[in-house]
Amino acid sequence: MSDRPSPLADPHIAFDVSEGRRDIVVLGSTGSIGTQAIDLVLRNPDRFRVTALAASGGRVGLLAEQAHRLRVAAVAVAREEALPELREALKALYGSEPLPELLAGPGAATQLAASPCHTVLNGITGSIGLAPTLAALEAGRTLALANKESLIVGGPLVKALAKPGQIIPVDSEHAALFQALAAGTRADVRKLVVTASGGPFRGRTREQLADVTREDALAHPTWAMGPVITVNSATLVNKGLEVIEAHLLYDIPFDRIEVVVHPQSYVHSMVEFTDGSTLAQATPPDMRGPIAIGIGWPERVPDAAPAFDWTKASTWEFFPLDTEAFPSVGLARHVGELGGTAPAVFNAANEECVEAFLAGRLPFNGIMDTVTAVVTEHGKPARGTSLTVSDVLEAETWARARARELAAKATAEARA
């Protein structure tokens, strides 16, 4: 767009475009985004080469197989205790050949994010992705951002470092907005419309959600994702985070960002322009398309994901959001408008509550009840735009501890 709305994602700017094959660092390589990105790279060896991998360390065998197949220069695990197992798994695959450089510990992914490459794909789940995001930007890498939490909790920090076009969004919704926005200028945009599948509980009332189980929440109707993101989709917290992310990426006010429920997940998001026209980006549900935009832009990767078969009939539905059963989007707007450390508190409290729900220590409705209580107790943040990493970490530490306390109290009261 000619009068660019943000120094971040801009469909008209390709940051640091180089000819030939692109070197990619994949963070979160054993997760859903990482494995699909690697599939895309392996199918396009003339376009991409993975130079380094980072993962939590929970799937060491898969990480070793990825490293061996891709012949990467370095491998990192966040859990130091996983390093011996990783080394043995690599030795079994490499034989007498030299192993890649091995890194371990909480800062290992951050080290790789600053290593020489063209693009860093941040597919880490959770706010632990903030440090790698900042490191990649500071090192001048193009950042394919799937880790929305780092932008949510550290928005001002990320925006201060990002150069025009340096961040390409990988979330399907923001990749859709990114592409649709190419059709006009900022002055042409009336509103952004973010679509939501509605998750596994679409159509249920709050009362009907009281007794849903872990298995119910993980049975997403259209997307295959990790457990945390899947539960976030069930509560629609994921959509609330995406509203904040859209605001930060494109500098569109919150009152001009709308959420609509679209069960088929064919339309990934839309942009409504001032002349009344709406542009929608649509593909069958498959994350390889957005990943290809993230690592390939401004070029498109042929056959990155399946296309529609227009010879077959299909029905596309759209419904308004039930804000009573799913208050998460409204709460996200509130913390987004507050700014400062409020989004970090919201995100951290939610991560703790989701963990408690998955472990059977908190009922489904207790997730948002507890997050709301923590956000309310936190109040209006004192530090507006003068946010620091220390502020974020301090706020997150408090929010996690308080969420655990409130969740434990709610569980004890329910059992009494």
MITOR-284805 format. One line per field, with one value per residue (C-alpha): residue number from 1; residue in one letter; chain; x negated, y, z negated. Coordinates in Angstrom, 2 decimals, padded with zeros to 5 digits. Example, Ala and Ser with C-alpha at 12.3 -4.5 7.8 and 13.67 -1.06 7.14 Angstrom:
REM MITOR-284805
nr c(1 | 2)
rest c(A | S)
kette c(A | A)
px c(-012.30 | -013.67)
py c(-004.50 | -001.06)
pz c(-007.80 | -007.14)
END
This chain:
REM MITOR-284805
nr c(1 | 2 | 3 | 4 | 5 | 6 | 7 | 8 | 9 | 10 | 11 | 12 | 13 | 14 | 15 | 16 | 17 | 18 | 19 | 20 | 21 | 22 | 23 | 24 | 25 | 26 | 27 | 28 | 29 | 30 | 31 | 32 | 33 | 34 | 35 | 36 | 37 | 38 | 39 | 40 | 41 | 42 | 43 | 44 | 45 | 46 | 47 | 48 | 49 | 50 | 51 | 52 | 53 | 54 | 55 | 56 | 57 | 58 | 59 | 60 | 61 | 62 | 63 | 64 | 65 | 66 | 67 | 68 | 69 | 70 | 71 | 72 | 73 | 74 | 75 | 76 | 77 | 78 | 79 | 80 | 81 | 82 | 83 | 84 | 85 | 86 | 87 | 88 | 89 | 90 | 91 | 92 | 93 | 94 | 95 | 96 | 97 | 98 | 99 | 100 | 101 | 102 | 103 | 104 | 105 | 106 | 107 | 108 | 109 | 110 | 111 | 112 | 113 | 114 | 115 | 116 | 117 | 118 | 119 | 120 | 121 | 122 | 123 | 124 | 125 | 126 | 127 | 128 | 129 | 130 | 131 | 132 | 133 | 134 | 135 | 136 | 137 | 138 | 139 | 140 | 141 | 142 | 143 | 144 | 145 | 146 | 147 | 148 | 149 | 150 | 151 | 152 | 153 | 154 | 155 | 156 | 157 | 158 | 159 | 160 | 161 | 162 | 163 | 164 | 165 | 166 | 167 | 168 | 169 | 170 | 171 | 172 | 173 | 174 | 175 | 176 | 177 | 178 | 179 | 180 | 181 | 182 | 183 | 184 | 185 | 186 | 187 | 188 | 189 | 190 | 191 | 192 | 193 | 194 | 195 | 196 | 197 | 198 | 199 | 200 | 201 | 202 | 203 | 204 | 205 | 206 | 207 | 208 | 209 | 210 | 211 | 212 | 213 | 214 | 215 | 216 | 217 | 218 | 219 | 220 | 221 | 222 | 223 | 224 | 225 | 226 | 227 | 228 | 229 | 230 | 231 | 232 | 233 | 234 | 235 | 236 | 237 | 238 | 239 | 240 | 241 | 242 | 243 | 244 | 245 | 246 | 247 | 248 | 249 | 250 | 251 | 252 | 253 | 254 | 255 | 256 | 257 | 258 | 259 | 260 | 261 | 262 | 263 | 264 | 265 | 266 | 267 | 268 | 269 | 270 | 271 | 272 | 273 | 274 | 275 | 276 | 277 | 278 | 279 | 280 | 281 | 282 | 283 | 284 | 285 | 286 | 287 | 288 | 289 | 290 | 291 | 292 | 293 | 294 | 295 | 296 | 297 | 298 | 299 | 300 | 301 | 302 | 303 | 304 | 305 | 306 | 307 | 308 | 309 | 310 | 311 | 312 | 313 | 314 | 315 | 316 | 317 | 318 | 319 | 320 | 321 | 322 | 323 | 324 | 325 | 326 | 327 | 328 | 329 | 330 | 331 | 332 | 333 | 334 | 335 | 336 | 337 | 338 | 339 | 340 | 341 | 342 | 343 | 344 | 345 | 346 | 347 | 348 | 349 | 350 | 351 | 352 | 353 | 354 | 355 | 356 | 357 | 358 | 359 | 360 | 361 | 362 | 363 | 364 | 365 | 366 | 367 | 368 | 369 | 370 | 371 | 372 | 373 | 374 | 375 | 376 | 377 | 378 | 379 | 380 | 381 | 382 | 383 | 384 | 385 | 386 | 387 | 388 | 389 | 390 | 391 | 392 | 393 | 394 | 395 | 396 | 397 | 398 | 399 | 400 | 401 | 402 | 403 | 404 | 405 | 406 | 407 | 408 | 409 | 410 | 411 | 412 | 413 | 414 | 415 | 416)
rest c(M | S | D | R | P | S | P | L | A | D | P | H | I | A | F | D | V | S | E | G | R | R | D | I | V | V | L | G | S | T | G | S | I | G | T | Q | A | I | D | L | V | L | R | N | P | D | R | F | R | V | T | A | L | A | A | S | G | G | R | V | G | L | L | A | E | Q | A | H | R | L | R | V | A | A | V | A | V | A | R | E | E | A | L | P | E | L | R | E | A | L | K | A | L | Y | G | S | E | P | L | P | E | L | L | A | G | P | G | A | A | T | Q | L | A | A | S | P | C | H | T | V | L | N | G | I | T | G | S | I | G | L | A | P | T | L | A | A | L | E | A | G | R | T | L | A | L | A | N | K | E | S | L | I | V | G | G | P | L | V | K | A | L | A | K | P | G | Q | I | I | P | V | D | S | E | H | A | A | L | F | Q | A | L | A | A | G | T | R | A | D | V | R | K | L | V | V | T | A | S | G | G | P | F | R | G | R | T | R | E | Q | L | A | D | V | T | R | E | D | A | L | A | H | P | T | W | A | M | G | P | V | I | T | V | N | S | A | T | L | V | N | K | G | L | E | V | I | E | A | H | L | L | Y | D | I | P | F | D | R | I | E | V | V | V | H | P | Q | S | Y | V | H | S | M | V | E | F | T | D | G | S | T | L | A | Q | A | T | P | P | D | M | R | G | P | I | A | I | G | I | G | W | P | E | R | V | P | D | A | A | P | A | F | D | W | T | K | A | S | T | W | E | F | F | P | L | D | T | E | A | F | P | S | V | G | L | A | R | H | V | G | E | L | G | G | T | A | P | A | V | F | N | A | A | N | E | E | C | V | E | A | F | L | A | G | R | L | P | F | N | G | I | M | D | T | V | T | A | V | V | T | E | H | G | K | P | A | R | G | T | S | L | T | V | S | D | V | L | E | A | E | T | W | A | R | A | R | A | R | E | L | A | A | K | A | T | A | E | A | R | A)
kette c(A | A | A | A | A | A | A | A | A | A | A | A | A | A | A | A | A | A | A | A | A | A | A | A | A | A | A | A | A | A | A | A | A | A | A | A | A | A | A | A | A | A | A | A | A | A | A | A | A | A | A | A | A | A | A | A | A | A | A | A | A | A | A | A | A | A | A | A | A | A | A | A | A | A | A | A | A | A | A | A | A | A | A | A | A | A | A | A | A | A | A | A | A | A | A | A | A | A | A | A | A | A | A | A | A | A | A | A | A | A | A | A | A | A | A | A | A | A | A | A | A | A | A | A | A | A | A | A | A | A | A | A | A | A | A | A | A | A | A | A | A | A | A | A | A | A | A | A | A | A | A | A | A | A | A | A | A | A | A | A | A | A | A | A | A | A | A | A | A | A | A | A | A | A | A | A | A | A | A | A | A | A | A | A | A | A | A | A | A | A | A | A | A | A | A | A | A | A | A | A | A | A | A | A | A | A | A | A | A | A | A | A | A | A | A | A | A | A | A | A | A | A | A | A | A | A | A | A | A | A | A | A | A | A | A | A | A | A | A | A | A | A | A | A | A | A | A | A | A | A | A | A | A | A | A | A | A | A | A | A | A | A | A | A | A | A | A | A | A | A | A | A | A | A | A | A | A | A | A | A | A | A | A | A | A | A | A | A | A | A | A | A | A | A | A | A | A | A | A | A | A | A | A | A | A | A | A | A | A | A | A | A | A | A | A | A | A | A | A | A | A | A | A | A | A | A | A | A | A | A | A | A | A | A | A | A | A | A | A | A | A | A | A | A | A | A | A | A | A | A | A | A | A | A | A | A | A | A | A | A | A | A | A | A | A | A | A | A | A | A | A | A | A | A | A | A | A | A | A | A | A | A | A | A | A | A | A | A | A | A | A | A | A | A | A | A | A | A | A | A | A | A | A | A | A | A | A | A | A | A | A | A | A | A | A | A)
px c(000.00 | -001.41 | -000.74 | -001.94 | 000.02 | -002.81 | -006.57 | -005.84 | -003.94 | -003.43 | -002.48 | -004.18 | -007.59 | -009.91 | -012.58 | -016.12 | -015.16 | -018.05 | -018.26 | -018.71 | -018.01 | -017.04 | -018.65 | -016.00 | -016.31 | -013.29 | -012.40 | -009.89 | -010.81 | -009.06 | -005.74 | -002.87 | -004.24 | -007.80 | -007.01 | -004.85 | -007.53 | -010.11 | -007.77 | -007.52 | -011.31 | -011.93 | -009.49 | -011.26 | -015.02 | -015.80 | -014.12 | -014.92 | -017.60 | -017.26 | -020.52 | -019.49 | -016.72 | -015.47 | -012.90 | -011.86 | -013.44 | -010.27 | -010.59 | -014.31 | -014.05 | -012.12 | -014.50 | -017.49 | -015.81 | -015.06 | -018.64 | -020.05 | -017.70 | -018.21 | -021.95 | -021.73 | -024.72 | -023.24 | -020.56 | -019.22 | -017.05 | -015.52 | -015.70 | -019.33 | -018.52 | -017.53 | -021.01 | -022.59 | -019.65 | -019.83 | -023.56 | -023.09 | -020.20 | -022.34 | -025.32 | -023.11 | -022.08 | -025.35 | -027.69 | -031.26 | -030.23 | -030.66 | -027.60 | -026.01 | -026.78 | -024.61 | -023.18 | -021.04 | -019.24 | -016.55 | -018.60 | -019.58 | -016.78 | -017.61 | -021.22 | -020.06 | -017.63 | -020.60 | -022.69 | -023.49 | -020.45 | -017.88 | -014.71 | -013.91 | -010.63 | -009.50 | -007.08 | -007.58 | -004.38 | -004.02 | -005.63 | -009.03 | -009.19 | -009.72 | -013.50 | -014.09 | -011.79 | -013.78 | -017.08 | -016.08 | -014.94 | -018.04 | -020.24 | -018.44 | -016.76 | -013.41 | -011.05 | -008.30 | -006.22 | -003.97 | -004.63 | -001.88 | -002.52 | -005.85 | -004.09 | -001.22 | -003.38 | -006.14 | -004.36 | -006.20 | -009.55 | -008.96 | -007.71 | -010.70 | -013.11 | -011.24 | -012.18 | -009.65 | -008.62 | -010.85 | -008.00 | -005.82 | -002.88 | -002.39 | 000.91 | 003.48 | 005.64 | 002.83 | 001.34 | 004.83 | 005.05 | 001.50 | 002.47 | 005.85 | 004.33 | 002.22 | 005.36 | 005.41 | 003.94 | 004.50 | 007.01 | 009.04 | 009.47 | 012.75 | 012.19 | 010.43 | 012.59 | 010.88 | 012.58 | 012.91 | 013.90 | 015.81 | 013.84 | 015.41 | 017.98 | 019.60 | 023.27 | 023.01 | 024.04 | 021.85 | 023.94 | 023.36 | 019.62 | 019.41 | 018.64 | 016.71 | 013.59 | 010.01 | 010.78 | 013.78 | 011.66 | 008.89 | 011.27 | 010.97 | 013.30 | 011.01 | 007.40 | 004.74 | 002.69 | 000.82 | 002.81 | 002.29 | 003.34 | 006.25 | 007.60 | 007.08 | 009.20 | 011.88 | 012.04 | 011.51 | 008.57 | 006.63 | 008.98 | 008.59 | 004.82 | 005.21 | 007.27 | 004.44 | 001.92 | 003.87 | 003.96 | 000.20 | -000.71 | 001.47 | 002.19 | 005.94 | 007.98 | 009.67 | 013.15 | 012.40 | 011.33 | 014.27 | 014.47 | 016.92 | 017.46 | 016.90 | 017.09 | 015.64 | 012.36 | 012.13 | 012.00 | 009.04 | 009.83 | 011.15 | 010.56 | 013.53 | 012.72 | 014.39 | 016.11 | 018.10 | 016.09 | 014.62 | 011.61 | 011.39 | 008.40 | 009.55 | 007.96 | 008.82 | 007.56 | 003.82 | 001.04 | -001.50 | 000.00 | -000.58 | -004.00 | -004.94 | -003.92 | -006.04 | -009.24 | -008.82 | -007.38 | -007.26 | -007.34 | -004.63 | -005.59 | -003.80 | -001.56 | -002.44 | 001.01 | 004.15 | 006.52 | 010.31 | 012.01 | 014.58 | 016.39 | 017.76 | 020.56 | 019.76 | 021.44 | 019.70 | 021.38 | 020.78 | 022.21 | 021.84 | 019.63 | 021.39 | 019.67 | 021.51 | 020.35 | 016.93 | 015.89 | 012.22 | 012.29 | 013.81 | 011.28 | 008.45 | 009.66 | 009.70 | 006.11 | 004.99 | 006.39 | 004.77 | 001.40 | -001.75 | -002.01 | 001.73 | 001.45 | -001.46 | 000.65 | 003.58 | 001.40 | -000.59 | 002.51 | 004.14 | 001.12 | 001.21 | 004.97 | 004.78 | 002.08 | 004.30 | 007.27 | 005.25 | 004.03 | 007.59 | 007.12 | 009.48 | 012.85 | 013.21 | 015.17 | 012.61 | 010.00 | 011.58 | 012.99 | 009.48 | 007.85 | 010.48 | 009.82 | 006.06 | 006.45 | 008.87 | 006.54 | 003.62 | 005.59 | 004.36 | 000.62 | -001.51 | -004.03 | -002.38 | -004.74 | -007.97 | -007.85 | -011.00 | -011.72 | -012.08 | -008.58 | -007.17 | -008.96 | -007.96 | -004.32 | -004.29 | -005.83 | -003.19 | -000.34 | -001.41 | -001.73 | 001.61 | 003.37 | 002.04 | 003.25 | 006.73 | 007.04 | 006.03 | 008.52 | 011.33 | 010.55 | 010.49 | 013.83 | 015.38 | 014.30 | 015.41)
py c(000.00 | 003.36 | 004.99 | 002.01 | 001.44 | -000.18 | -000.70 | -004.44 | -006.57 | -004.89 | -006.85 | -004.31 | -004.58 | -007.57 | -007.16 | -008.28 | -010.20 | -012.24 | -014.31 | -018.06 | -020.52 | -019.08 | -020.28 | -020.83 | -021.32 | -023.21 | -022.62 | -025.11 | -027.66 | -030.66 | -028.85 | -028.50 | -025.41 | -026.71 | -030.13 | -028.63 | -026.05 | -028.82 | -030.73 | -027.59 | -027.15 | -030.77 | -030.43 | -027.26 | -027.89 | -025.39 | -022.60 | -023.30 | -024.82 | -025.28 | -024.39 | -024.80 | -026.31 | -025.59 | -027.49 | -027.90 | -031.36 | -033.36 | -035.24 | -035.92 | -038.76 | -036.63 | -033.70 | -035.93 | -037.30 | -033.77 | -032.66 | -035.66 | -035.39 | -031.65 | -031.76 | -028.70 | -026.92 | -026.56 | -028.07 | -026.59 | -027.94 | -025.83 | -028.65 | -029.22 | -032.68 | -033.73 | -033.03 | -036.47 | -038.29 | -035.98 | -036.56 | -040.34 | -040.19 | -038.12 | -040.46 | -043.38 | -041.57 | -039.86 | -042.76 | -041.64 | -038.32 | -035.14 | -034.06 | -030.61 | -028.05 | -028.73 | -026.05 | -026.50 | -024.36 | -021.68 | -019.30 | -021.81 | -020.90 | -017.22 | -017.93 | -019.65 | -016.83 | -014.51 | -016.95 | -016.29 | -017.00 | -015.24 | -016.05 | -017.18 | -019.08 | -018.69 | -021.56 | -021.75 | -021.85 | -019.37 | -016.17 | -017.88 | -016.98 | -013.28 | -013.43 | -015.29 | -012.83 | -009.86 | -011.57 | -012.30 | -008.71 | -007.23 | -009.45 | -008.16 | -011.42 | -011.66 | -013.01 | -015.44 | -015.09 | -017.94 | -017.20 | -014.64 | -014.50 | -012.70 | -009.86 | -009.86 | -009.61 | -007.44 | -005.37 | -002.05 | -003.87 | -005.76 | -002.71 | -000.67 | -003.19 | -004.20 | -002.54 | -002.07 | -005.46 | -007.39 | -009.41 | -011.67 | -013.19 | -016.95 | -017.27 | -018.21 | -015.21 | -012.69 | -014.20 | -013.75 | -010.11 | -009.55 | -010.71 | -008.95 | -005.64 | -005.62 | -004.49 | -000.95 | 001.76 | 002.26 | 005.01 | 002.47 | 000.09 | 000.26 | -002.78 | -006.09 | -009.19 | -012.05 | -015.42 | -018.05 | -021.69 | -021.52 | -024.51 | -027.75 | -025.94 | -023.62 | -023.15 | -024.18 | -021.93 | -021.17 | -023.58 | -026.35 | -025.75 | -026.35 | -030.07 | -030.43 | -032.59 | -032.34 | -034.78 | -032.68 | -029.52 | -031.19 | -032.48 | -029.49 | -029.83 | -028.41 | -027.88 | -030.26 | -028.28 | -028.72 | -029.06 | -025.50 | -023.84 | -026.27 | -025.40 | -021.71 | -022.27 | -023.93 | -020.94 | -018.52 | -017.01 | -017.70 | -015.34 | -012.68 | -012.88 | -012.57 | -009.39 | -007.85 | -009.12 | -007.61 | -004.26 | -004.35 | -005.56 | -003.16 | -000.27 | -000.62 | 000.51 | -002.22 | -000.93 | -001.64 | -005.26 | -007.67 | -011.40 | -013.60 | -017.35 | -019.40 | -023.14 | -024.42 | -022.50 | -021.87 | -018.07 | -017.23 | -013.53 | -010.55 | -006.87 | -004.57 | -001.45 | 001.95 | 001.42 | -001.47 | -004.27 | -007.08 | -009.15 | -012.63 | -014.96 | -018.57 | -022.03 | -025.42 | -025.61 | -026.27 | -024.31 | -024.96 | -022.11 | -019.44 | -020.94 | -020.64 | -016.97 | -016.47 | -017.97 | -017.28 | -013.76 | -011.88 | -015.02 | -017.67 | -021.32 | -023.44 | -026.18 | -025.23 | -026.39 | -027.90 | -025.69 | -025.89 | -028.23 | -025.83 | -028.66 | -029.84 | -028.11 | -026.60 | -024.39 | -021.54 | -020.23 | -017.15 | -016.46 | -013.67 | -014.37 | -015.45 | -013.10 | -014.47 | -018.07 | -016.92 | -013.71 | -014.10 | -011.85 | -008.96 | -009.36 | -009.44 | -006.18 | -004.66 | -005.65 | -004.65 | -001.16 | -000.96 | -001.86 | -001.94 | -005.23 | -006.03 | -008.28 | -010.16 | -010.72 | -011.96 | -014.35 | -015.71 | -016.28 | -018.09 | -020.35 | -021.38 | -021.98 | -024.05 | -026.19 | -026.63 | -027.58 | -030.12 | -031.63 | -031.91 | -029.26 | -026.63 | -026.85 | -025.43 | -022.32 | -021.84 | -020.93 | -017.61 | -016.98 | -017.19 | -015.18 | -012.45 | -012.34 | -012.02 | -009.28 | -007.38 | -007.64 | -006.45 | -003.33 | -000.64 | -000.99 | 001.85 | 001.80 | 002.79 | 002.69 | 002.61 | -001.18 | -003.19 | -006.91 | -006.84 | -005.35 | -008.15 | -010.90 | -009.44 | -009.13 | -012.67 | -014.10 | -012.40 | -013.43 | -017.08 | -017.28 | -015.54 | -017.72 | -020.86 | -019.59 | -018.74 | -022.00 | -024.03 | -022.10 | -022.70 | -026.41 | -026.68 | -024.86 | -027.13 | -030.24 | -028.94)
pz c(000.00 | 000.94 | -002.43 | -004.36 | -007.63 | -009.54 | -009.52 | -009.82 | -007.33 | -003.98 | -000.85 | 001.39 | -000.28 | -000.09 | -002.74 | -001.86 | 001.28 | 002.64 | 005.79 | 005.74 | 002.97 | -000.41 | -003.62 | -006.31 | -010.08 | -011.45 | -015.11 | -016.50 | -013.84 | -015.43 | -015.89 | -013.45 | -011.67 | -011.63 | -010.18 | -007.42 | -006.63 | -006.28 | -003.97 | -001.84 | -001.78 | -000.82 | 002.08 | 003.27 | 002.87 | 005.64 | 003.67 | 000.01 | -002.20 | -005.97 | -007.72 | -011.37 | -013.49 | -017.00 | -019.06 | -022.67 | -022.98 | -023.48 | -020.16 | -019.93 | -017.43 | -014.94 | -015.44 | -014.69 | -011.56 | -010.36 | -010.94 | -009.09 | -006.13 | -005.75 | -006.51 | -008.73 | -010.23 | -013.73 | -015.97 | -019.20 | -022.03 | -024.79 | -027.34 | -028.28 | -029.64 | -026.10 | -024.69 | -025.44 | -023.83 | -020.81 | -020.41 | -020.49 | -018.01 | -015.64 | -015.97 | -015.00 | -011.83 | -010.90 | -011.63 | -011.08 | -009.54 | -011.61 | -013.57 | -013.25 | -015.93 | -018.99 | -021.27 | -024.37 | -026.92 | -027.05 | -024.89 | -022.20 | -019.77 | -020.22 | -019.20 | -016.02 | -015.23 | -014.86 | -012.80 | -009.13 | -006.92 | -004.77 | -006.73 | -010.26 | -010.57 | -014.17 | -014.74 | -018.51 | -020.58 | -023.46 | -024.64 | -024.88 | -021.19 | -021.98 | -022.45 | -019.13 | -017.35 | -018.65 | -017.85 | -014.25 | -013.70 | -015.28 | -013.10 | -010.00 | -009.01 | -007.28 | -009.93 | -008.91 | -012.06 | -013.19 | -016.87 | -017.38 | -021.12 | -020.69 | -018.88 | -021.41 | -024.54 | -023.09 | -020.46 | -021.01 | -021.28 | -018.04 | -016.17 | -017.30 | -015.74 | -012.58 | -009.32 | -006.50 | -005.13 | -007.53 | -009.09 | -006.97 | -008.92 | -008.80 | -010.67 | -008.04 | -008.97 | -008.77 | -005.64 | -004.14 | -005.25 | -004.01 | -000.52 | -000.40 | -001.51 | 001.66 | 003.51 | 002.12 | -000.06 | -003.76 | -002.99 | -001.00 | -003.95 | -005.88 | -008.11 | -008.52 | -008.92 | -010.73 | -010.28 | -013.00 | -012.55 | -015.81 | -017.10 | -018.33 | -020.50 | -017.96 | -018.78 | -022.43 | -025.27 | -028.27 | -030.32 | -027.77 | -027.96 | -031.70 | -031.49 | -028.23 | -028.46 | -027.31 | -024.50 | -023.42 | -023.26 | -021.26 | -018.57 | -016.23 | -013.21 | -010.50 | -011.65 | -012.99 | -015.54 | -018.80 | -022.05 | -023.33 | -020.06 | -019.70 | -023.16 | -022.35 | -019.27 | -021.40 | -023.77 | -020.85 | -022.74 | -019.56 | -017.73 | -020.40 | -020.03 | -016.26 | -016.66 | -018.69 | -016.15 | -013.24 | -015.04 | -015.63 | -012.15 | -010.18 | -012.58 | -012.05 | -015.11 | -017.13 | -016.28 | -012.62 | -013.16 | -013.13 | -013.88 | -011.99 | -012.42 | -009.26 | -010.07 | -006.80 | -007.28 | -003.54 | -003.77 | -005.96 | -006.35 | -004.41 | -003.84 | -003.31 | -001.29 | -001.38 | 001.98 | 000.48 | 002.04 | -000.07 | 000.89 | -000.63 | -000.52 | -000.30 | -000.15 | -001.64 | -005.26 | -004.95 | -006.66 | -003.94 | -001.89 | -004.58 | -005.35 | -001.68 | -001.72 | -004.85 | -003.51 | 000.21 | 000.51 | 002.87 | 004.99 | 004.75 | 004.41 | 007.03 | 005.59 | 002.01 | 000.88 | 002.44 | 004.42 | 004.63 | 007.04 | 008.47 | 010.31 | 006.93 | 005.04 | 001.67 | -000.92 | -002.73 | -005.88 | -008.04 | -011.51 | -014.10 | -017.10 | -020.33 | -022.76 | -025.81 | -025.38 | -024.13 | -025.92 | -025.00 | -021.92 | -023.85 | -026.65 | -024.11 | -022.57 | -026.06 | -026.89 | -023.41 | -023.92 | -027.37 | -025.89 | -028.01 | -029.90 | -029.74 | -026.65 | -028.29 | -031.41 | -029.31 | -027.32 | -030.27 | -032.40 | -029.51 | -028.95 | -032.61 | -032.55 | -029.37 | -030.98 | -034.05 | -031.86 | -029.87 | -033.15 | -034.46 | -037.17 | -035.75 | -033.97 | -030.48 | -031.53 | -034.30 | -031.70 | -030.74 | -034.23 | -035.66 | -032.86 | -033.30 | -037.05 | -036.52 | -033.90 | -036.15 | -039.13 | -037.03 | -036.11 | -033.78 | -033.13 | -034.39 | -031.57 | -028.26 | -025.33 | -027.38 | -027.51 | -028.20 | -028.06 | -031.86 | -032.16 | -030.03 | -031.96 | -035.31 | -034.26 | -032.89 | -036.05 | -038.19 | -035.87 | -035.78 | -039.54 | -040.11 | -037.53 | -039.24 | -042.61 | -041.34 | -039.40 | -042.46 | -044.59 | -042.09 | -041.98 | -045.78 | -046.05 | -043.40 | -045.31 | -048.72)
END
